[in-house]
């Protein structure tokens, strides 16, 4: 087997797998490839559990979050700007390479599961659910590849022949069509909720929510609004609602809260299977984390200053002078900008080890789905209705910002929704990708002094050079 396959298979193994007791399982890759493996319910569960595993990797959604925040000019490293925020990214960039390989690791596992489970003799209800999970995850991994790299190879079947993987990039419309098909299949097969150790698996609501998001990214406004409505009009039956206290959704004791639609599951007490964010983002030498902090969540002033006056979400999102955390007063000297991210910092405590936090990472909140519905409705001219969903977020008891008037113009509400997404979902990795899909990246980034951004180039990361070297059919993104 050539290096290309070996690299993918190796990364599938090393990018964090989890414990079967809470549905995340460490399974040797050789077993997953073996056609005889998928004979029992336990085998099938292991195969799907392993498909979730790349999400928990530092090269999974945590890295997508880092890309979205750094390239939007919201955060930087502890020392200074890095290639992401400076837009000096090269094809050998480690972030680009790891993001690509991690997503394809998940896709390979999903393809194996879909292929092998189709003919497996299992309980039909369980088999349908597991296939739904596999399709959901494949759609999710391809969504991340699409927003980071644009056109990528669309690989849907497993193979032991290296040449089957040496394919060219697929047009973006075809990639999104496949994502939609995967998510549509998933929403028909997945349950509304789970109990016990299965809490945290993909649900019907998550599939619908991501389908709404994918429609939004393609500017399919009517479809996005309708799909979001299927969830938000029936939120109670899905178990979703806004938390009264904005920050409660980010507290350790509220993992898988009613506001969470889908999140990466972590558990530090299960053999080092926790998140790195607590230490990675904590300011250096602050005492805010067991490992001292790496300062990678340093917040730039542009993010702080974008908030409307009196918006409490600034204080919920950012450590500032005078804040007290676990008995320690925040000192602006902790970071070069004076500010540091607050979300996902859980500090010290039982089961919180260095670079090994049990805090889950939220990939989609109910608040985002409300904003998806509002944006889509506004774009089809239903501005007065769209205002209702924005105001639900602004009138959360702990936020209580002034309502937006129902007589607002379509264009004014469009700009208000952009600001609302930045304030409500800030430091959660969305804003750069929002800027790109709105066509606002150049104007916004130049406005905050990020003039290295080159339109037509930096909306996407480069195709990793390591992949270009292995696959002669790949072409590079423009400008790299």
Long-range contacts (C-beta under 8 A, 24 or more apart in sequence): 1-160, 1-162, 2-162, 2-470, 3-470, 4-162, 4-165, 4-166, 4-470, 4-471, 5-160, 5-162, 5-165, 7-101, 7-466, 7-470, 8-101, 8-104, 8-105, 8-108, 8-165, 9-33, 9-108, 11-101, 11-102, 11-104, 11-105, 12-50, 12-54, 12-105, 12-108, 12-109, 15-53, 15-54, 15-57, 15-59, 15-60, 15-102, 15-105, 16-53, 16-54, 16-56, 16-57, 16-58, 16-273, 17-49, 17-50, 17-53, 17-56, 18-49, 18-52, 18-53, 18-56, 18-265, 18-267, 18-270, 18-273, 19-267, 19-270, 19-271, 19-273, 20-45, 20-46, 20-49, 21-197, 21-270, 22-197, 22-200, 22-265, 22-267, 22-270, 23-49, 23-52, 23-197, 23-198, 23-200, 23-201, 23-265, 24-49, 24-52, 24-53, 24-56, 24-265, 24-267, 24-273, 25-49, 25-50, 25-53, 26-50, 26-53, 32-109, 32-112, 33-112, 33-158, 33-160, 35-116, 37-116, 38-116, 38-117, 38-120, 39-120, 39-121, 41-122, 41-123, 41-126, 44-113, 44-117, 44-120, 44-122, 44-126, 44-127, 44-130, 45-130, 47-109, 47-112, 47-113, 47-116, 47-117, 47-130, 48-113, 48-130, 48-133, 48-134, 50-109, 51-106, 51-109, 51-110, 51-113, 51-133, 51-134, 51-137, 52-133, 52-137, 52-201, 52-265, 53-106, 53-109, 54-102, 54-103, 54-105, 54-106, 54-109, 54-141, 55-106, 55-137, 55-140, 55-264, 55-363, 56-264, 56-265, 56-266, 56-273, 56-275, 57-102, 58-98, 58-276, 59-98, 59-99, 59-101, 59-102, 60-102, 60-103, 60-106, 60-264, 61-144, 61-264, 61-361, 61-363, 61-429, 62-264, 62-275, 62-276, 62-277, 62-361, 63-95, 63-98, 63-99, 63-102, 64-99, 64-144, 64-148, 64-429, 65-361, 65-428, 65-429, 66-95, 66-296, 66-429, 67-95, 67-99, 67-148, 67-429, 67-432, 67-461, 68-428, 68-429, 68-430, 68-431, 68-432, 68-433, 69-427, 69-429, 69-431, 69-432, 70-432, 71-432, 71-458, 72-431, 72-432, 72-435, 72-445, 73-300, 73-302, 73-303, 73-445, 73-448, 73-449, 73-450, 74-299, 74-300, 74-302, 74-303, 74-426, 74-427, 74-431, 75-296, 75-297, 75-298, 75-299, 75-300, 75-303, 75-341, 75-427, 76-298, 76-300, 76-336, 76-337, 77-295, 77-296, 77-298, 78-283, 78-284, 78-294, 78-295, 78-296, 78-298, 78-335, 78-336, 79-295, 79-336, 80-336, 85-450, 86-452, 87-450, 87-452, 87-453, 87-454, 87-458, 88-452, 89-458, 89-461, 89-462, 89-480, 90-462, 90-465, 90-480, 91-462, 91-463, 91-464, 91-465, 91-468, 91-476, 91-480, 92-464, 92-465, 92-466, 93-461, 93-462, 93-464, 95-461, 96-148, 96-149, 96-461, 96-462, 96-463, 96-464, 97-464, 97-465, 97-466, 97-467, 99-144, 99-148, 99-461, 100-145, 100-148, 100-149, 100-152, 100-463, 100-464, 100-467, 101-464, 101-467, 103-141, 103-142, 103-144, 103-145, 104-141, 104-145, 104-155, 106-137, 106-138, 106-140, 106-141, 107-138, 107-141, 107-142, 107-155, 108-155, 108-158, 109-137, 110-134, 110-135, 110-137, 110-138, 110-141, 111-138, 111-155, 111-156, 111-157, 111-158, 112-158, 114-138, 115-157, 115-158, 128-189, 129-189, 129-190, 129-191, 131-185, 131-189, 132-185, 132-186, 132-187, 132-188, 132-189, 132-190, 132-202, 132-207, 133-186, 133-190, 133-201, 133-202, 135-182, 135-183, 135-185, 135-186, 135-189, 136-182, 136-183, 136-186, 136-190, 136-202, 136-206, 136-207, 136-210, 137-202, 138-182, 139-178, 139-179, 139-180, 139-181, 139-182, 139-183, 139-186, 139-210, 139-214, 140-210, 142-175, 142-178, 142-179, 142-182, 143-179, 143-210, 143-213, 143-214, 145-175, 146-172, 146-175, 146-176, 146-179, 146-217, 147-217, 147-433, 147-436, 148-460, 148-461, 149-460, 149-461, 149-463, 149-477, 150-459, 150-460, 150-477, 151-175, 153-471, 153-474, 154-178, 165-471, 166-470, 166-471, 166-472, 166-473, 167-471, 167-473, 168-473, 168-474, 168-475, 169-463, 169-474, 169-475, 176-214, 176-217, 176-218, 179-214, 180-211, 180-214, 180-215, 183-207, 183-208, 183-210, 183-211, 183-214, 184-211, 187-211, 192-237, 192-238, 192-239, 193-238, 193-239, 199-256, 200-256, 200-263, 200-265, 200-360, 202-262, 203-238, 203-261, 203-262, 204-238, 205-231, 205-238, 205-239, 205-240, 205-261, 206-261, 206-262, 206-364, 209-261, 209-262, 209-364, 209-368, 209-369, 209-372, 210-262, 210-364, 212-369, 212-372, 212-373, 212-376, 213-364, 213-368, 213-372, 215-376, 216-372, 216-375, 216-376, 216-437, 217-437, 219-379, 219-437, 221-376, 221-377, 221-379, 221-380, 222-376, 222-380, 224-372, 224-373, 224-375, 224-376, 225-373, 225-376, 225-377, 225-380, 225-382, 228-369, 228-370, 228-372, 228-373, 228-376, 229-373, 231-369, 232-366, 232-369, 232-370, 232-373, 232-389, 235-366, 240-366, 240-369, 241-366, 242-366, 242-367, 242-370, 242-392, 242-393, 242-396, 243-396, 244-396, 244-397, 244-398, 245-397, 245-398, 246-312, 246-313, 246-316, 246-396, 246-398, 246-399, 247-316, 247-342, 247-398, 249-362, 249-365, 250-342, 250-343, 250-344, 250-362, 251-346, 252-346, 252-349, 252-358, 252-359, 255-358, 255-359, 255-360, 256-360, 258-366, 259-365, 259-366, 259-367, 260-360, 260-362, 260-364, 260-365, 260-366, 261-363, 261-364, 261-365, 261-366, 261-368, 261-369, 262-362, 262-363, 262-364, 263-360, 263-361, 263-362, 263-363, 263-364, 264-360, 264-361, 264-363, 265-360, 266-357, 266-358, 266-359, 266-360, 266-361, 267-358, 268-351, 268-352, 268-353, 268-356, 268-357, 268-358, 269-351, 269-358, 272-353, 272-356, 273-356, 274-353, 274-355, 274-356, 274-357, 274-358, 274-359, 275-344, 275-356, 275-357, 275-358, 275-359, 275-360, 275-361, 276-355, 276-356, 276-357, 277-344, 277-345, 277-357, 277-359, 277-361, 278-344, 278-345, 278-346, 278-347, 278-352, 278-355, 278-357, 278-359, 279-354, 279-355, 279-357, 280-355, 281-340, 281-341, 281-344, 281-345, 282-340, 282-345, 283-319, 283-330, 283-334, 283-335, 283-340, 284-334, 284-335, 285-334, 286-328, 286-330, 286-331, 286-334, 286-340, 287-328, 288-325, 288-326, 288-328, 288-345, 288-347, 289-345, 289-347, 289-348, 289-354, 290-348, 290-352, 290-353, 290-354, 291-354, 291-355, 295-334, 295-335, 295-340, 297-340, 297-341, 297-345, 297-427, 298-335, 298-336, 298-337, 298-339, 298-340, 298-341, 299-335, 299-337, 299-339, 299-340, 299-341, 299-427, 300-337, 300-339, 301-337, 301-338, 301-339, 302-448, 302-449, 303-339, 303-426, 303-427, 304-339, 306-419, 306-422, 306-423, 307-423, 308-401, 308-419, 308-423, 310-401, 311-399, 311-401, 311-423, 312-398, 312-399, 312-400, 313-399, 313-423, 313-424, 313-426, 314-423, 316-342, 316-343, 316-398, 317-341, 317-342, 317-343, 317-426, 317-427, 318-342, 318-427, 319-345, 341-427, 343-427, 343-428, 362-428, 365-425, 365-428, 367-393, 367-424, 367-425, 368-421, 368-424, 368-425, 368-430, 371-417, 371-420, 371-421, 371-424, 371-425, 374-417, 375-414, 375-417, 375-421, 378-410, 378-413, 378-414, 378-417, 379-414, 381-410, 383-408, 383-409, 383-410, 383-413, 386-413, 386-417, 387-413, 390-416, 390-417, 390-420, 393-420, 393-424, 394-420, 454-479
